[in-house]
Structure formats: structure tokens, C-alpha cells
């Protein structure tokens, strides 16, 4: 046991002291902070006023006024709302109507504004062509037509046109509001205990983030185990080590040591995420959004499945590393194990769509898929406890079996060089006492 602890310590310290580990561990939270903070920063600094000239040949003054009122009702042109909440960074459209008489040349007027817009990037104009509400034709001209706030202007025009159509058809404004009132579908999730809690798209977001995180971390650190085995074989260090340490002890020390490196990195990222969440709650709340509420139990399950998934795949990668002699051979050898990690990413849509189906339950019990698929089911529907415990038990049994197989192959494979062993040769290695 002391020898295993020495190997664990060596594998852990060698990796956490590297510049790559320090940069990756510290830079990743800063990158996450930037991804959250920069859009908010630019959003709060964006907006401002945007003056738009409406070249109106529709002859419908009511339509122009309805568009202007609609923008104000959205808060886009409401100065009082801007004073109450100055940090949101809304774009406030200020419309100016330029009536184009029926006898006037609309093309010449457009050409004049087009030349002005070519020289001045702030020049923006709308063209409302004749045709009435039934054949409303509106065009937006500006140097930048990819601004998201243009969608607000488009919705205001459509809502104003719909309002006028209904109004002129007979109903009064109060009736129009009641006819077009939006219905919000509130999502309520029934828990395993029969209770009710808030549900929604946040469940999918949390599930996908956890799926992707487990996939990436298990893949990265599993491959690190395989590369470590190959490096020791290539440098012939392993020949010295086996004289004082059993191959099984070497494998366990390497797997556990690198696993602790991964847990250390995850712990740093988790603390960073906690800080970001604390800061983000107030930021998102000020913009009318809410952060998803992640239960502590979900985080506990995440850690458990990460640890189980890591040990399962790290053992397989260690086995693969012991059977090859170079990085080129490793590229091919790792494909079967990597496929087992990729399959859940390919079928997660089916699990999300129907997480309680027989197929979803069965797939989440497969030990190689359980770390990702069962975590998705837990995040989305909170399956019965017996299913969670059963998947963990199956994974533990599979890990023990893989450790037994990997240890018997590892002790022979680490001293083998040259041609990769065939399936029959691996079978003979397993039978060695």
C-alpha cells in the first residue's frame, strides 16, 4: 500500500506542478468569467438612441403613430423607463416621418438618403411603400443590418399593423388587447415523491452541460493515463520500476494519481463557478432573467458519476496504453474506448425527449453509458433512487472486472515492445499466473 501511495503522490505532484496544469486550471475560470461578463458589459454599454427616418408613401398616418406608440410601450422609447433602469442598454428608436407625396418621385428621395447613408454610418431609414395594410411593404436601410435590436423594430411594425387591422375591422382597443393577449405556458415538473417544482429549458441546459463536462474531463484524463503509460514504456523507466513495484500497483497508482489531478482541477472550477453564480444571479436578475436552481443532490451525483466514469475509462485507457509502443499505435488503439464515450453524445436527444422510456432506462444502466446518460436523466426527471443505485452498483462491478482484466494484461504488456498483440495473445496474457 505504501508503494501505491508513493506512486499516487508522484503522479499527482508531477502533473499539478506543470505550467500547463496551472494555466489550464486558472485560465479556464477567467475564460468562463469573460464569456459571461463581456456580453453583459457590452450590452449595458450598448443601446443608446437610434434615429430612423421613415420615408412614408403609404399615406397612412395612423400606421406611423401606431409603430411609434408600440416602440414606447416596449420600453424602447420610454425615457422614464430608461431612468429607472439605466444599465440595461436598450436601443431607443426615435422615428421621424418624411411623407412622400403620391406625385413625388420616391426613387429620387431614396437615392438622396442612400447617398447620405453611404457617407454617414448613423443614417438609417425605413421605406414604407404604397399598398395599404393588406399589402404592407417596408424596407430597412442601414450600413449595419445585423444588429439584434432591429428585431424589436420589426416586431413593433408587425404588432402595429395587426392592431390597426383589428381596429379597423370593428373591435375597440380594449377588445384588441384581450384578443391578442399572450398565454404563458408554465412548466411544472412532478418529482419522484409526488411533489411539484419549477421546470423548463434550464433542465435541458444543466443536463447538457453536465453531459459535456463529464465527457470532456473523462476523455482528457483517461488519455493522460494512456500517454503516461506509453511515455514510461518508451523511456524504459518501466523496466526499472517493475523491479521494485508490482505492475498492478503501478497501474492503480497512475490511475488514482491522475484522477486526483482531475478532481483538483474540478474543485477549482467548481469554486470559480460558485463565485460566478453569486455574481451572475444579481446581474441576470437586473435583466429580468433567472439562474437555474441546481440542487445539492445533483452536484453530489455529478461528482460520484464523474469518479466512477473516470476510473472505468482510465482503467481501459491504461490497458490500451500497455498494449502499444508508440503514440501512432495509440491513436488507433484508443478508438474503441473513445467510441464508448461518444455514443451517449449521439443519443442524448432521445434520452431528453423521453427519459422514462424503457430504452432510456436500459441505456442508462449500461456501465459505459451510465456516467453521462444517467446524469442526464437525474437532471431532467430525477429517476427512482433504486435505478440510480443499481447503475452505480453495475458500474462498480464493471470497474472491478476491468481492473482485474487490465491488471493481468498490464503486467505483461508494459514489458512488451514492437508489434501490437492480437486478441489471441491478449487471451494468453490473461491466463498467465
C-alpha positions as CSV (number, residue, x, y, z in Angstrom):
1,X,0.0,0.0,0.0
2,X,2.9,2.4,0.8
3,X,4.2,1.9,-2.7
4,X,0.9,2.7,-4.3
5,X,0.7,5.9,-2.2
6,X,4.2,6.8,-3.3
7,X,3.2,6.4,-7.0
8,X,0.0,8.3,-6.4
9,X,1.9,11.2,-4.8
10,X,4.5,11.2,-7.6
11,X,1.8,11.1,-10.4
12,X,-0.1,13.9,-8.7
13,X,2.7,16.3,-7.9
14,X,4.4,15.9,-11.3
15,X,1.3,17.0,-13.1
16,X,0.0,19.7,-10.8
17,X,3.3,21.4,-10.8
18,X,3.4,21.7,-14.6
19,X,2.8,25.0,-16.3
20,X,0.1,23.5,-18.5
21,X,-1.9,22.4,-15.4
22,X,-1.6,25.8,-13.7
23,X,-2.5,27.7,-16.8
24,X,-5.4,25.4,-17.7
25,X,-6.8,25.5,-14.1
26,X,-6.5,29.3,-13.7
27,X,-7.3,30.4,-17.2
28,X,-10.4,28.4,-17.7
29,X,-12.3,30.2,-14.9
30,X,-11.1,33.5,-16.3
31,X,-12.3,32.4,-19.7
32,X,-15.7,31.5,-18.3
33,X,-15.9,34.8,-16.5
34,X,-15.1,36.6,-19.7
35,X,-17.8,34.7,-21.6
36,X,-20.3,35.8,-19.0
37,X,-19.1,39.3,-18.2
38,X,-18.2,40.6,-21.7
39,X,-21.6,40.2,-23.3
40,X,-23.2,41.8,-20.2
41,X,-20.6,44.6,-20.3
42,X,-21.2,45.3,-24.0
43,X,-25.0,45.0,-23.6
44,X,-25.0,47.6,-20.8
45,X,-22.7,49.9,-22.8
46,X,-24.7,49.4,-26.0
47,X,-28.1,50.7,-26.9
48,X,-28.5,54.4,-26.9
49,X,-30.6,56.3,-29.4
50,X,-31.1,55.4,-33.0
51,X,-32.8,57.9,-35.2
52,X,-34.7,56.4,-38.1
53,X,-36.3,58.4,-40.8
54,X,-39.5,56.8,-42.2
55,X,-40.0,57.6,-45.9
56,X,-43.7,57.1,-45.9
57,X,-45.6,56.7,-49.2
58,X,-48.3,54.6,-47.6
59,X,-50.4,57.6,-46.9
60,X,-51.4,56.1,-43.6
61,X,-50.5,58.4,-40.7
62,X,-52.2,56.1,-38.2
63,X,-49.7,53.3,-39.0
64,X,-46.7,55.5,-38.3
65,X,-48.2,56.6,-35.0
66,X,-49.0,53.0,-34.1
67,X,-45.4,52.0,-34.7
68,X,-44.1,54.8,-32.6
69,X,-46.5,54.0,-29.7
70,X,-45.6,50.3,-29.9
71,X,-41.9,51.1,-29.5
72,X,-42.7,53.2,-26.5
73,X,-44.9,50.5,-24.9
74,X,-41.9,48.1,-25.3
75,X,-39.7,50.5,-23.3
76,X,-37.6,51.2,-26.3
77,X,-38.6,54.8,-26.5
78,X,-39.7,55.3,-22.9
79,X,-37.4,57.8,-21.2
80,X,-38.9,57.2,-17.8
81,X,-38.1,53.5,-18.0
82,X,-34.6,54.3,-19.1
83,X,-34.1,56.5,-16.0
84,X,-35.4,53.8,-13.7
85,X,-33.2,51.1,-15.1
86,X,-30.2,52.8,-16.9
87,X,-28.0,49.7,-17.0
88,X,-29.9,47.5,-19.4
89,X,-28.5,49.1,-22.6
90,X,-31.7,49.2,-24.7
91,X,-31.7,50.7,-28.1
92,X,-34.2,53.6,-28.2
93,X,-35.6,54.2,-31.6
94,X,-36.6,57.7,-32.4
95,X,-38.8,57.8,-35.6
96,X,-39.1,60.8,-37.8
97,X,-41.8,60.7,-40.6
98,X,-40.9,62.0,-44.0
99,X,-44.1,62.0,-46.1
100,X,-43.6,61.2,-49.7
101,X,-46.5,62.6,-51.7
102,X,-48.1,60.5,-54.4
103,X,-46.8,62.7,-57.1
104,X,-43.3,62.8,-55.7
105,X,-40.5,60.6,-57.1
106,X,-39.9,58.0,-54.3
107,X,-36.9,56.7,-56.1
108,X,-35.2,60.1,-56.1
109,X,-35.9,60.6,-52.4
110,X,-34.4,57.1,-51.7
111,X,-31.3,57.9,-53.7
112,X,-30.8,61.0,-51.7
113,X,-30.9,59.1,-48.4
114,X,-28.9,56.3,-49.8
115,X,-26.0,58.7,-50.7
116,X,-26.3,60.2,-47.2
117,X,-26.1,56.8,-45.5
118,X,-23.0,55.9,-47.6
119,X,-21.2,58.9,-46.0
120,X,-22.7,58.7,-42.5
121,X,-22.9,55.3,-40.8
122,X,-25.5,56.7,-38.4
123,X,-28.0,57.4,-41.1
124,X,-30.8,54.8,-41.0
125,X,-34.1,55.0,-42.8
126,X,-37.3,52.9,-43.5
127,X,-39.2,52.9,-46.7
128,X,-42.9,52.3,-46.5
129,X,-44.2,51.8,-50.0
130,X,-47.8,52.3,-51.1
131,X,-50.2,49.4,-50.9
132,X,-52.1,49.8,-47.6
133,X,-52.2,47.5,-44.6
134,X,-53.1,44.4,-46.6
135,X,-50.0,44.7,-48.8
136,X,-47.7,46.4,-46.4
137,X,-44.1,46.7,-47.8
138,X,-41.4,48.0,-45.5
139,X,-37.7,48.1,-46.1
140,X,-34.9,48.9,-43.7
141,X,-31.8,50.6,-44.9
142,X,-28.6,51.0,-42.9
143,X,-24.9,50.2,-43.1
144,X,-25.3,47.6,-40.3
145,X,-28.3,45.3,-40.8
146,X,-27.2,42.5,-38.4
147,X,-28.0,44.4,-35.1
148,X,-30.2,42.3,-32.9
149,X,-32.3,45.3,-31.9
150,X,-33.7,45.5,-35.5
151,X,-35.9,42.6,-34.5
152,X,-37.5,44.9,-31.9
153,X,-38.3,47.4,-34.7
154,X,-39.7,44.6,-36.9
155,X,-41.9,43.3,-34.1
156,X,-43.2,46.8,-33.4
157,X,-44.1,47.3,-37.1
158,X,-45.9,43.9,-37.2
159,X,-47.8,44.5,-34.0
160,X,-48.8,48.0,-35.1
161,X,-50.1,46.7,-38.4
162,X,-52.0,43.9,-36.6
163,X,-53.5,46.4,-34.2
164,X,-54.7,48.7,-36.9
165,X,-56.2,45.8,-39.0
166,X,-58.2,44.6,-36.0
167,X,-59.2,48.1,-35.0
168,X,-60.5,48.9,-38.5
169,X,-62.3,45.6,-38.6
170,X,-64.5,46.7,-35.7
171,X,-63.2,45.9,-32.2
172,X,-62.2,48.7,-29.8
173,X,-58.6,48.9,-28.4
174,X,-59.6,47.1,-25.2
175,X,-61.0,44.2,-27.1
176,X,-58.0,44.1,-29.3
177,X,-55.7,43.7,-26.3
178,X,-57.9,40.9,-24.9
179,X,-57.9,39.1,-28.3
180,X,-54.1,39.3,-28.7
181,X,-53.1,38.6,-25.1
182,X,-50.3,36.2,-24.9
183,X,-50.7,33.0,-22.9
184,X,-47.6,31.9,-21.0
185,X,-47.2,28.1,-20.7
186,X,-45.8,27.5,-17.2
187,X,-43.8,24.3,-16.9
188,X,-44.2,22.3,-13.7
189,X,-42.2,19.2,-13.0
190,X,-43.6,16.3,-10.9
191,X,-40.9,14.9,-8.7
192,X,-40.4,11.2,-7.8
193,X,-42.0,11.8,-4.4
194,X,-45.1,13.3,-6.0
195,X,-44.3,17.0,-5.3
196,X,-44.2,19.8,-7.9
197,X,-41.3,22.1,-8.7
198,X,-40.5,24.6,-11.4
199,X,-39.3,23.1,-14.7
200,X,-38.3,24.3,-18.1
201,X,-35.5,24.7,-20.6
202,X,-33.0,25.2,-17.7
203,X,-33.2,21.4,-17.0
204,X,-32.0,20.7,-20.5
205,X,-29.2,23.2,-20.3
206,X,-28.0,21.8,-16.9
207,X,-28.2,18.2,-18.3
208,X,-26.3,19.0,-21.4
209,X,-23.5,21.0,-19.6
210,X,-23.0,18.1,-17.2
211,X,-23.0,15.6,-20.0
212,X,-20.4,17.5,-22.0
213,X,-18.3,18.2,-18.8
214,X,-18.1,14.5,-17.9
215,X,-17.4,13.6,-21.5
216,X,-14.5,16.1,-21.8
217,X,-12.9,15.5,-18.4
218,X,-13.0,11.7,-18.6
219,X,-11.6,11.8,-22.1
220,X,-8.8,14.2,-21.2
221,X,-7.7,12.5,-18.1
222,X,-8.2,9.0,-19.5
223,X,-6.0,9.8,-22.4
224,X,-3.5,11.3,-19.9
225,X,-3.3,7.9,-18.2
226,X,-2.6,6.2,-21.6
227,X,0.0,8.7,-22.6
228,X,1.7,8.3,-19.2
229,X,2.0,4.5,-19.7
230,X,3.4,4.9,-23.2
231,X,6.0,7.5,-22.1
232,X,7.3,5.2,-19.4
233,X,7.5,2.3,-21.9
234,X,9.3,4.4,-24.5
235,X,11.8,5.8,-21.9
236,X,12.4,2.3,-20.5
237,X,11.6,3.7,-17.0
238,X,9.1,0.9,-16.5
239,X,11.8,-1.7,-16.7
240,X,13.4,-0.2,-13.6
241,X,10.1,0.3,-11.7
242,X,8.9,-3.3,-12.1
243,X,11.9,-4.5,-10.2
244,X,10.6,-2.9,-7.0
245,X,6.9,-2.3,-7.7
246,X,4.2,-4.7,-8.9
247,X,2.7,-3.8,-12.2
248,X,-0.8,-3.8,-10.6
249,X,0.4,-1.3,-8.1
250,X,1.9,0.9,-10.8
251,X,-1.4,0.9,-12.7
252,X,-3.5,1.7,-9.7
253,X,-1.1,4.5,-8.6
254,X,-1.2,6.0,-12.0
255,X,-4.9,5.9,-12.4
256,X,-5.6,7.2,-8.9
257,X,-2.9,9.9,-9.1
258,X,-4.1,11.3,-12.4
259,X,-7.7,11.1,-11.2
260,X,-6.9,13.2,-8.2
261,X,-5.4,15.8,-10.6
262,X,-8.7,15.9,-12.4
263,X,-10.6,16.2,-9.1
264,X,-8.3,19.1,-8.0
265,X,-9.0,20.9,-11.3
266,X,-12.7,20.3,-11.0
267,X,-12.7,21.6,-7.4
268,X,-11.0,24.9,-8.5
269,X,-13.5,25.2,-11.3
270,X,-16.4,24.5,-9.0
271,X,-15.4,27.2,-6.6
272,X,-15.0,29.6,-9.5
273,X,-18.4,28.6,-10.8
274,X,-19.9,29.3,-7.3
275,X,-18.4,32.8,-7.3
276,X,-19.6,33.4,-10.9
277,X,-23.0,32.2,-10.0
278,X,-23.2,34.5,-7.0
279,X,-22.2,37.4,-9.2
280,X,-24.3,36.3,-12.1
281,X,-27.6,36.0,-10.1
282,X,-27.7,39.7,-9.4
283,X,-26.6,40.5,-13.0
284,X,-29.2,38.3,-14.6
285,X,-31.9,39.4,-12.2
286,X,-31.3,43.0,-13.2
287,X,-32.0,42.0,-16.8
288,X,-35.2,40.1,-16.0
289,X,-33.6,36.6,-16.2
290,X,-33.2,33.9,-13.6
291,X,-30.3,31.5,-13.0
292,X,-31.3,27.8,-12.9
293,X,-31.6,26.4,-9.4
294,X,-29.2,23.4,-9.2
295,X,-29.9,21.1,-6.2
296,X,-27.0,20.0,-4.0
297,X,-28.0,16.3,-4.6
298,X,-27.5,16.8,-8.3
299,X,-23.9,18.1,-7.7
300,X,-23.3,15.1,-5.4
301,X,-24.4,12.7,-8.1
302,X,-22.3,14.5,-10.6
303,X,-19.1,14.0,-8.5
304,X,-20.0,10.3,-7.9
305,X,-20.6,9.6,-11.6
306,X,-17.5,11.5,-12.6
307,X,-15.3,9.5,-10.2
308,X,-16.9,6.2,-11.3
309,X,-16.7,7.1,-15.0
310,X,-13.1,8.3,-14.7
311,X,-11.9,5.1,-13.0
312,X,-13.8,2.9,-15.5
313,X,-12.4,4.6,-18.6
314,X,-8.9,5.3,-17.1
315,X,-8.5,1.6,-16.5
316,X,-9.4,0.9,-20.1
317,X,-7.0,3.5,-21.4
318,X,-4.3,2.1,-19.1
319,X,-4.9,-1.3,-20.6
320,X,-4.7,0.1,-24.1
321,X,-1.5,2.0,-23.3
322,X,0.2,-1.1,-22.1
323,X,-0.5,-2.9,-25.4
324,X,1.1,-0.3,-27.7
325,X,4.6,1.1,-28.0
326,X,4.1,4.5,-29.7
327,X,1.7,7.4,-30.0
328,X,0.8,6.4,-33.5
329,X,-0.3,2.9,-32.4
330,X,-2.2,4.6,-29.5
331,X,-4.3,6.7,-31.9
332,X,-5.8,3.5,-33.3
333,X,-5.9,1.6,-30.1
334,X,-8.0,4.3,-28.3
335,X,-10.8,4.3,-30.9
336,X,-12.9,1.5,-29.4
337,X,-12.8,3.1,-25.9
338,X,-13.4,6.6,-27.2
339,X,-16.5,5.3,-29.2
340,X,-18.0,4.2,-25.9
341,X,-17.7,7.8,-24.7
342,X,-19.0,9.3,-27.9
343,X,-22.2,7.2,-28.2
344,X,-24.0,8.9,-25.4
345,X,-23.4,12.3,-27.1
346,X,-25.0,10.9,-30.2
347,X,-28.2,9.7,-28.5
348,X,-28.8,12.3,-25.8
349,X,-31.7,13.8,-27.7
350,X,-33.6,10.5,-27.4
351,X,-32.9,10.5,-23.6
352,X,-34.0,14.1,-23.2
353,X,-37.2,13.6,-25.3
354,X,-38.3,10.5,-23.2
355,X,-36.1,9.9,-20.2
356,X,-38.5,7.4,-18.6
357,X,-38.9,5.1,-21.6
358,X,-37.7,1.5,-21.4
359,X,-34.9,2.3,-23.9
360,X,-33.7,5.3,-21.9
361,X,-33.7,3.3,-18.6
362,X,-31.8,0.4,-20.2
363,X,-29.2,2.5,-21.9
364,X,-28.5,4.4,-18.7
365,X,-27.8,1.1,-16.9
366,X,-25.0,0.2,-19.3
367,X,-21.9,0.9,-17.3
368,X,-20.0,2.7,-20.1
369,X,-23.0,5.0,-20.8
370,X,-24.2,5.5,-17.2
371,X,-21.9,8.4,-16.2
372,X,-23.4,10.6,-18.9
373,X,-26.9,9.2,-19.6
374,X,-27.9,8.6,-16.0
375,X,-26.7,12.0,-15.1
376,X,-28.9,13.4,-17.9
377,X,-31.9,11.5,-16.5
378,X,-31.2,12.7,-13.0
379,X,-31.0,16.3,-14.2
380,X,-34.3,16.1,-16.2
381,X,-36.7,13.8,-14.4
382,X,-35.0,12.6,-11.1
383,X,-35.5,8.9,-11.6
384,X,-36.3,6.5,-8.8
385,X,-33.5,6.0,-6.3
386,X,-33.2,2.3,-7.0
387,X,-32.4,2.9,-10.6
388,X,-29.6,5.3,-9.6
389,X,-28.2,2.9,-7.0
390,X,-28.4,0.0,-9.4
391,X,-26.5,1.9,-12.1
392,X,-23.8,2.7,-9.6
393,X,-23.6,-0.9,-8.4
394,X,-23.3,-2.1,-12.0
395,X,-20.5,0.4,-12.7
396,X,-18.6,-0.6,-9.5
397,X,-18.8,-4.3,-10.6
398,X,-17.7,-3.4,-14.1
399,X,-14.8,-1.3,-12.7
400,X,-13.6,-4.2,-10.5
401,X,-13.8,-6.6,-13.5
402,X,-12.0,-4.1,-15.7
403,X,-9.3,-3.6,-13.1
404,X,-8.8,-7.4,-12.8
405,X,-8.5,-7.8,-16.6
406,X,-6.4,-4.7,-17.1
407,X,-4.0,-5.7,-14.3
408,X,-3.3,-9.1,-15.8
409,X,-2.8,-7.6,-19.3
410,X,-0.9,-4.6,-17.9
411,X,1.8,-6.6,-16.1
412,X,2.7,-8.3,-19.3
413,X,2.0,-5.5,-21.8
414,X,4.2,-2.9,-20.2
415,X,7.3,-5.0,-20.9
416,X,6.3,-5.8,-24.5
417,X,7.6,-3.8,-27.4
418,X,7.1,-3.9,-31.2
419,X,4.1,-5.4,-32.8
420,X,0.7,-4.9,-31.1
421,X,-0.7,-8.1,-29.6
422,X,-3.6,-9.9,-31.3
423,X,-6.8,-10.9,-29.5
424,X,-5.5,-14.4,-29.0
425,X,-2.2,-13.1,-27.5
426,X,-4.3,-10.9,-25.1
427,X,-6.1,-14.1,-24.1
428,X,-2.9,-15.8,-23.3
429,X,-1.7,-12.9,-21.2
430,X,-4.9,-13.2,-19.1
431,X,-4.2,-16.8,-18.4
432,X,-0.7,-16.1,-17.1
433,X,-0.5,-16.7,-13.4
